[in-house]
Amino acid sequence: MLRKLQQKTLIKSQLLAYVLALIVGTTLLMVIFQLYKDVKPILKEQTDVFSSKYAVISKNISAFKTFNKESIYFTPAQQEALRRESFVKNVVPFTVATFKIGAFTTEGEGIPLFYTDLFFESIPNKYLDINPENWLWDSTRSFVPIIIPENYLSLYNFGFAESQGLPVFSKGMISQIPFQLRLSGNGKEKTFSSHIVGFSSKINSILVPEDFLMWANQTYGTPSNRCSRLLIEFHDPSEQRILAYFNEHNYTINKDELELSKMSFFFTSALWGIVGIAVLIILLAIGIILLSINLIMQRNKEQITSLFIIGYTPTEIARYYQWVITLVTLIGIGLSFSLSYYLRILYMKRFESLFSITSTESLLSIIALTLMIFFILFFHIMIVRMIKNIVTPKKHL
């Protein structure tokens, strides 16, 4: 009898509006969170944009600087001025080798097969874009690990090797080739064993461990504070003032790296913007159904009061509305889950055709279950509270 009375109070069009708004909002929310989880490793693997908040800068080389080499170095005052800029998080000078370096391979009785002069630089390990094994060094070791830029290998394979009829090398193959390093300076000379342990896609230099280079400069070179390149770590790489500042001071910056960082910022900003829209739509859906229930109860205030007077508790009166809203909510979120799952299949097929990726764990079921529990508990509490406000007389002061 109670259910038949309450059935007449519901307005189907309002329930339909609630379901539609709920489907749109929860679908957006689920797809965006899942998309972020799926896309983040793809971008990290392909461009490393999610950790790219730094760039390497140097001074432009002009005709005047050709004759005055000192002008290519950053003075302590210029470095400090950079540190004080609001968009700069940290300034890290490159440490440069100040001694002569030769790399060679030998065969048989020590006859050199190949020889070339080299240069070395180093930066703190936390700014390396790779984490190679065997990247530690101390004065008891006669082995020096080396990281080279990826484009060096590409230049050799597709340029030098092609023109000279030499074999090409993969990363794995060239990493297995041992060679010798001869360091000399200050009347001293020593030979170290070495091989390439990694390839950097971000630092365009031949890198060795910082501890080794500091020791070698002390032993074979002349310790110097001069620095011609700086690694700048940014708070926000999309800050518009960055490029303007560097152009104003005639500094050269790797704009490609900065553009990748900007892409990361705009990508995450766009995603969070859509999440905000989804949350807003969900709040509107909640508002629609709460307003609808409140109007129904106000319109049937006398009936609800009569039910309370004859012995029905607020919880019993609310139960039918609770079950209806719960059922409608479950249908809405169920449809949202199905739609989100289908959309994920579509975009993952597209990603798999463009990238070599491994599918990540789905968050959709967790998000859907969380939303279901939240909505059910929320509406159960709110409906009982609305009925209590109607049947419980307000005390007047």
Contacts in CASP RR format, 6 or more apart in sequence:
PFRMAT RR
TARGET T0000
AUTHOR 0000-0000-0000
METHOD contacts of the structure
MODEL  1
MLRKLQQKTLIKSQLLAYVLALIVGTTLLMVIFQLYKDVKPILKEQTDVF
SSKYAVISKNISAFKTFNKESIYFTPAQQEALRRESFVKNVVPFTVATFK
IGAFTTEGEGIPLFYTDLFFESIPNKYLDINPENWLWDSTRSFVPIIIPE
NYLSLYNFGFAESQGLPVFSKGMISQIPFQLRLSGNGKEKTFSSHIVGFS
SKINSILVPEDFLMWANQTYGTPSNRCSRLLIEFHDPSEQRILAYFNEHN
YTINKDELELSKMSFFFTSALWGIVGIAVLIILLAIGIILLSINLIMQRN
KEQITSLFIIGYTPTEIARYYQWVITLVTLIGIGLSFSLSYYLRILYMKR
FESLFSITSTESLLSIIALTLMIFFILFFHIMIVRMIKNIVTPKKHL
2 307 0 8 1.000
2 312 0 8 1.000
2 316 0 8 1.000
2 317 0 8 1.000
2 320 0 8 1.000
3 320 0 8 1.000
5 303 0 8 1.000
5 307 0 8 1.000
6 320 0 8 1.000
6 321 0 8 1.000
7 320 0 8 1.000
9 296 0 8 1.000
9 299 0 8 1.000
9 300 0 8 1.000
9 303 0 8 1.000
10 296 0 8 1.000
10 324 0 8 1.000
11 292 0 8 1.000
11 296 0 8 1.000
14 288 0 8 1.000
14 289 0 8 1.000
14 292 0 8 1.000
15 289 0 8 1.000
15 292 0 8 1.000
15 324 0 8 1.000
15 328 0 8 1.000
17 288 0 8 1.000
18 285 0 8 1.000
18 288 0 8 1.000
18 289 0 8 1.000
18 292 0 8 1.000
18 328 0 8 1.000
19 328 0 8 1.000
19 331 0 8 1.000
19 332 0 8 1.000
21 281 0 8 1.000
21 282 0 8 1.000
21 284 0 8 1.000
21 285 0 8 1.000
21 288 0 8 1.000
22 282 0 8 1.000
22 285 0 8 1.000
22 329 0 8 1.000
22 332 0 8 1.000
22 333 0 8 1.000
22 336 0 8 1.000
23 332 0 8 1.000
23 335 0 8 1.000
23 336 0 8 1.000
23 339 0 8 1.000
24 281 0 8 1.000
25 278 0 8 1.000
25 281 0 8 1.000
25 282 0 8 1.000
25 285 0 8 1.000
25 336 0 8 1.000
26 278 0 8 1.000
26 282 0 8 1.000
26 332 0 8 1.000
26 333 0 8 1.000
26 336 0 8 1.000
26 368 0 8 1.000
26 371 0 8 1.000
27 336 0 8 1.000
27 339 0 8 1.000
27 340 0 8 1.000
27 343 0 8 1.000
28 274 0 8 1.000
28 275 0 8 1.000
28 277 0 8 1.000
28 278 0 8 1.000
28 281 0 8 1.000
29 275 0 8 1.000
29 278 0 8 1.000
29 279 0 8 1.000
29 282 0 8 1.000
29 367 0 8 1.000
29 371 0 8 1.000
30 336 0 8 1.000
30 337 0 8 1.000
30 340 0 8 1.000
30 363 0 8 1.000
30 364 0 8 1.000
30 367 0 8 1.000
30 368 0 8 1.000
31 340 0 8 1.000
31 343 0 8 1.000
31 344 0 8 1.000
32 271 0 8 1.000
32 274 0 8 1.000
32 275 0 8 1.000
32 278 0 8 1.000
33 275 0 8 1.000
33 363 0 8 1.000
33 367 0 8 1.000
34 340 0 8 1.000
34 344 0 8 1.000
34 362 0 8 1.000
34 363 0 8 1.000
34 364 0 8 1.000
34 367 0 8 1.000
35 271 0 8 1.000
35 344 0 8 1.000
35 347 0 8 1.000
36 268 0 8 1.000
36 271 0 8 1.000
37 360 0 8 1.000
37 361 0 8 1.000
37 363 0 8 1.000
38 344 0 8 1.000
38 347 0 8 1.000
38 348 0 8 1.000
38 351 0 8 1.000
38 359 0 8 1.000
38 360 0 8 1.000
39 267 0 8 1.000
39 351 0 8 1.000
40 50 0 8 1.000
41 357 0 8 1.000
41 360 0 8 1.000
42 351 0 8 1.000
42 355 0 8 1.000
42 357 0 8 1.000
43 49 0 8 1.000
43 50 0 8 1.000
43 264 0 8 1.000
43 267 0 8 1.000
44 50 0 8 1.000
44 51 0 8 1.000
45 355 0 8 1.000
45 357 0 8 1.000
46 355 0 8 1.000
47 260 0 8 1.000
47 263 0 8 1.000
48 129 0 8 1.000
48 201 0 8 1.000
48 202 0 8 1.000
48 260 0 8 1.000
49 260 0 8 1.000
49 261 0 8 1.000
49 263 0 8 1.000
49 264 0 8 1.000
49 267 0 8 1.000
50 264 0 8 1.000
51 129 0 8 1.000
52 202 0 8 1.000
52 237 0 8 1.000
52 257 0 8 1.000
52 260 0 8 1.000
52 261 0 8 1.000
52 264 0 8 1.000
53 89 0 8 1.000
53 233 0 8 1.000
53 234 0 8 1.000
53 235 0 8 1.000
53 237 0 8 1.000
53 261 0 8 1.000
54 127 0 8 1.000
54 231 0 8 1.000
54 232 0 8 1.000
54 233 0 8 1.000
54 234 0 8 1.000
54 237 0 8 1.000
54 257 0 8 1.000
55 231 0 8 1.000
55 232 0 8 1.000
55 234 0 8 1.000
55 237 0 8 1.000
55 253 0 8 1.000
55 254 0 8 1.000
55 257 0 8 1.000
55 258 0 8 1.000
55 261 0 8 1.000
56 94 0 8 1.000
56 203 0 8 1.000
56 204 0 8 1.000
56 229 0 8 1.000
56 230 0 8 1.000
56 231 0 8 1.000
56 232 0 8 1.000
56 253 0 8 1.000
56 254 0 8 1.000
56 257 0 8 1.000
57 229 0 8 1.000
57 230 0 8 1.000
57 232 0 8 1.000
57 246 0 8 1.000
57 251 0 8 1.000
57 252 0 8 1.000
57 253 0 8 1.000
57 254 0 8 1.000
58 72 0 8 1.000
58 228 0 8 1.000
58 229 0 8 1.000
58 230 0 8 1.000
58 251 0 8 1.000
58 252 0 8 1.000
59 65 0 8 1.000
59 71 0 8 1.000
59 72 0 8 1.000
59 73 0 8 1.000
59 74 0 8 1.000
59 228 0 8 1.000
59 250 0 8 1.000
59 251 0 8 1.000
59 252 0 8 1.000
60 250 0 8 1.000
60 251 0 8 1.000
60 252 0 8 1.000
61 72 0 8 1.000
64 71 0 8 1.000
65 71 0 8 1.000
65 72 0 8 1.000
72 228 0 8 1.000
73 226 0 8 1.000
73 227 0 8 1.000
73 228 0 8 1.000
74 93 0 8 1.000
74 227 0 8 1.000
74 228 0 8 1.000
74 230 0 8 1.000
76 225 0 8 1.000
78 249 0 8 1.000
79 91 0 8 1.000
79 93 0 8 1.000
79 227 0 8 1.000
79 230 0 8 1.000
82 88 0 8 1.000
82 91 0 8 1.000
82 230 0 8 1.000
82 232 0 8 1.000
83 90 0 8 1.000
83 91 0 8 1.000
85 241 0 8 1.000
85 245 0 8 1.000
86 235 0 8 1.000
87 234 0 8 1.000
87 235 0 8 1.000
87 236 0 8 1.000
87 239 0 8 1.000
87 241 0 8 1.000
87 242 0 8 1.000
87 245 0 8 1.000
88 232 0 8 1.000
88 233 0 8 1.000
88 234 0 8 1.000
88 235 0 8 1.000
89 233 0 8 1.000
89 234 0 8 1.000
89 235 0 8 1.000
90 232 0 8 1.000
90 233 0 8 1.000
91 230 0 8 1.000
91 231 0 8 1.000
91 232 0 8 1.000
91 233 0 8 1.000
92 123 0 8 1.000
92 124 0 8 1.000
92 127 0 8 1.000
92 230 0 8 1.000
92 231 0 8 1.000
92 232 0 8 1.000
92 233 0 8 1.000
93 227 0 8 1.000
93 229 0 8 1.000
93 230 0 8 1.000
93 231 0 8 1.000
94 121 0 8 1.000
94 122 0 8 1.000
94 123 0 8 1.000
94 205 0 8 1.000
94 227 0 8 1.000
94 228 0 8 1.000
94 229 0 8 1.000
94 230 0 8 1.000
94 231 0 8 1.000
95 121 0 8 1.000
95 122 0 8 1.000
95 123 0 8 1.000
95 210 0 8 1.000
95 213 0 8 1.000
95 214 0 8 1.000
95 217 0 8 1.000
96 119 0 8 1.000
96 120 0 8 1.000
96 121 0 8 1.000
96 224 0 8 1.000
96 226 0 8 1.000
96 227 0 8 1.000
96 228 0 8 1.000
97 119 0 8 1.000
97 120 0 8 1.000
97 121 0 8 1.000
97 213 0 8 1.000
97 216 0 8 1.000
97 217 0 8 1.000
97 221 0 8 1.000
98 217 0 8 1.000
98 221 0 8 1.000
98 222 0 8 1.000
98 223 0 8 1.000
98 224 0 8 1.000
99 183 0 8 1.000
99 184 0 8 1.000
99 185 0 8 1.000
99 186 0 8 1.000
99 216 0 8 1.000
99 217 0 8 1.000
99 220 0 8 1.000
99 221 0 8 1.000
100 117 0 8 1.000
100 183 0 8 1.000
100 184 0 8 1.000
100 185 0 8 1.000
100 220 0 8 1.000
101 117 0 8 1.000
101 118 0 8 1.000
101 119 0 8 1.000
101 120 0 8 1.000
101 181 0 8 1.000
101 182 0 8 1.000
101 183 0 8 1.000
102 115 0 8 1.000
102 116 0 8 1.000
102 117 0 8 1.000
102 118 0 8 1.000
102 181 0 8 1.000
102 182 0 8 1.000
102 183 0 8 1.000
103 115 0 8 1.000
103 116 0 8 1.000
103 117 0 8 1.000
103 118 0 8 1.000
103 179 0 8 1.000
103 180 0 8 1.000
103 181 0 8 1.000
103 182 0 8 1.000
103 194 0 8 1.000
104 112 0 8 1.000
104 113 0 8 1.000
104 114 0 8 1.000
104 115 0 8 1.000
104 116 0 8 1.000
104 179 0 8 1.000
104 180 0 8 1.000
104 182 0 8 1.000
105 112 0 8 1.000
105 113 0 8 1.000
105 114 0 8 1.000
105 177 0 8 1.000
105 178 0 8 1.000
105 179 0 8 1.000
105 180 0 8 1.000
106 112 0 8 1.000
106 113 0 8 1.000
106 180 0 8 1.000
107 113 0 8 1.000
114 179 0 8 1.000
118 181 0 8 1.000
118 206 0 8 1.000
119 206 0 8 1.000
120 206 0 8 1.000
120 207 0 8 1.000
120 208 0 8 1.000
120 213 0 8 1.000
120 216 0 8 1.000
121 205 0 8 1.000
121 206 0 8 1.000
121 207 0 8 1.000
121 208 0 8 1.000
121 213 0 8 1.000
121 229 0 8 1.000
122 207 0 8 1.000
122 208 0 8 1.000
122 209 0 8 1.000
122 210 0 8 1.000
122 212 0 8 1.000
122 213 0 8 1.000
122 214 0 8 1.000
123 203 0 8 1.000
123 207 0 8 1.000
123 210 0 8 1.000
123 231 0 8 1.000
124 210 0 8 1.000
125 135 0 8 1.000
125 209 0 8 1.000
125 210 0 8 1.000
127 203 0 8 1.000
127 231 0 8 1.000
127 233 0 8 1.000
128 147 0 8 1.000
128 200 0 8 1.000
128 203 0 8 1.000
128 207 0 8 1.000
129 200 0 8 1.000
129 201 0 8 1.000
129 202 0 8 1.000
129 203 0 8 1.000
130 147 0 8 1.000
130 198 0 8 1.000
130 199 0 8 1.000
130 200 0 8 1.000
132 145 0 8 1.000
132 147 0 8 1.000
132 197 0 8 1.000
132 198 0 8 1.000
133 197 0 8 1.000
134 143 0 8 1.000
134 145 0 8 1.000
134 197 0 8 1.000
135 145 0 8 1.000
135 147 0 8 1.000
135 197 0 8 1.000
135 209 0 8 1.000
136 209 0 8 1.000
137 143 0 8 1.000
137 144 0 8 1.000
137 145 0 8 1.000
137 208 0 8 1.000
137 209 0 8 1.000
137 211 0 8 1.000
137 212 0 8 1.000
138 211 0 8 1.000
139 215 0 8 1.000
142 192 0 8 1.000
142 193 0 8 1.000
143 192 0 8 1.000
143 193 0 8 1.000
143 194 0 8 1.000
144 181 0 8 1.000
144 192 0 8 1.000
144 193 0 8 1.000
144 194 0 8 1.000
144 208 0 8 1.000
144 209 0 8 1.000
144 212 0 8 1.000
145 194 0 8 1.000
145 195 0 8 1.000
145 197 0 8 1.000
145 208 0 8 1.000
145 209 0 8 1.000
146 194 0 8 1.000
146 195 0 8 1.000
146 196 0 8 1.000
146 197 0 8 1.000
146 198 0 8 1.000
146 206 0 8 1.000
146 207 0 8 1.000
146 208 0 8 1.000
147 196 0 8 1.000
147 197 0 8 1.000
147 198 0 8 1.000
147 199 0 8 1.000
147 200 0 8 1.000
147 203 0 8 1.000
147 206 0 8 1.000
147 207 0 8 1.000
147 208 0 8 1.000
148 196 0 8 1.000
148 198 0 8 1.000
148 199 0 8 1.000
148 200 0 8 1.000
148 206 0 8 1.000
148 207 0 8 1.000
149 199 0 8 1.000
149 200 0 8 1.000
149 201 0 8 1.000
149 203 0 8 1.000
149 204 0 8 1.000
149 205 0 8 1.000
149 206 0 8 1.000
150 199 0 8 1.000
150 200 0 8 1.000
150 201 0 8 1.000
151 204 0 8 1.000
153 169 0 8 1.000
153 171 0 8 1.000
153 174 0 8 1.000
153 199 0 8 1.000
156 168 0 8 1.000
156 169 0 8 1.000
157 168 0 8 1.000
157 169 0 8 1.000
160 166 0 8 1.000
161 167 0 8 1.000
161 168 0 8 1.000
169 177 0 8 1.000
171 198 0 8 1.000
171 199 0 8 1.000
174 196 0 8 1.000
175 195 0 8 1.000
175 196 0 8 1.000
175 197 0 8 1.000
175 198 0 8 1.000
176 195 0 8 1.000
177 195 0 8 1.000
177 196 0 8 1.000
178 193 0 8 1.000
178 194 0 8 1.000
178 195 0 8 1.000
179 193 0 8 1.000
179 194 0 8 1.000
179 195 0 8 1.000
180 191 0 8 1.000
180 192 0 8 1.000
180 193 0 8 1.000
180 194 0 8 1.000
181 191 0 8 1.000
181 192 0 8 1.000
181 193 0 8 1.000
181 194 0 8 1.000
182 189 0 8 1.000
182 190 0 8 1.000
182 191 0 8 1.000
183 189 0 8 1.000
183 190 0 8 1.000
183 191 0 8 1.000
183 192 0 8 1.000
183 216 0 8 1.000
183 219 0 8 1.000
183 220 0 8 1.000
184 190 0 8 1.000
184 220 0 8 1.000
185 220 0 8 1.000
185 221 0 8 1.000
186 219 0 8 1.000
186 220 0 8 1.000
186 221 0 8 1.000
186 222 0 8 1.000
188 219 0 8 1.000
188 220 0 8 1.000
190 220 0 8 1.000
200 207 0 8 1.000
202 257 0 8 1.000
204 254 0 8 1.000
205 229 0 8 1.000
217 223 0 8 1.000
217 224 0 8 1.000
232 253 0 8 1.000
234 242 0 8 1.000
234 261 0 8 1.000
236 265 0 8 1.000
237 258 0 8 1.000
237 261 0 8 1.000
237 262 0 8 1.000
237 264 0 8 1.000
237 265 0 8 1.000
238 261 0 8 1.000
238 262 0 8 1.000
238 265 0 8 1.000
238 266 0 8 1.000
242 253 0 8 1.000
242 258 0 8 1.000
243 253 0 8 1.000
243 255 0 8 1.000
243 258 0 8 1.000
246 252 0 8 1.000
246 253 0 8 1.000
286 375 0 8 1.000
286 378 0 8 1.000
289 325 0 8 1.000
289 379 0 8 1.000
290 382 0 8 1.000
293 321 0 8 1.000
293 325 0 8 1.000
293 382 0 8 1.000
293 383 0 8 1.000
293 386 0 8 1.000
294 386 0 8 1.000
296 321 0 8 1.000
297 304 0 8 1.000
297 386 0 8 1.000
297 387 0 8 1.000
297 390 0 8 1.000
298 390 0 8 1.000
301 390 0 8 1.000
304 317 0 8 1.000
304 387 0 8 1.000
304 390 0 8 1.000
304 391 0 8 1.000
305 390 0 8 1.000
305 391 0 8 1.000
307 317 0 8 1.000
308 314 0 8 1.000
308 317 0 8 1.000
308 387 0 8 1.000
308 391 0 8 1.000
314 384 0 8 1.000
314 387 0 8 1.000
314 388 0 8 1.000
314 391 0 8 1.000
315 384 0 8 1.000
317 387 0 8 1.000
317 391 0 8 1.000
318 380 0 8 1.000
318 383 0 8 1.000
318 384 0 8 1.000
318 386 0 8 1.000
318 387 0 8 1.000
321 383 0 8 1.000
322 379 0 8 1.000
322 380 0 8 1.000
322 383 0 8 1.000
322 384 0 8 1.000
325 379 0 8 1.000
325 383 0 8 1.000
326 375 0 8 1.000
326 376 0 8 1.000
326 379 0 8 1.000
326 380 0 8 1.000
329 372 0 8 1.000
329 375 0 8 1.000
329 376 0 8 1.000
329 379 0 8 1.000
330 372 0 8 1.000
333 368 0 8 1.000
333 371 0 8 1.000
333 372 0 8 1.000
333 375 0 8 1.000
334 368 0 8 1.000
336 368 0 8 1.000
337 364 0 8 1.000
337 365 0 8 1.000
337 368 0 8 1.000
340 364 0 8 1.000
340 368 0 8 1.000
341 362 0 8 1.000
341 364 0 8 1.000
344 362 0 8 1.000
344 364 0 8 1.000
348 359 0 8 1.000
351 357 0 8 1.000
END
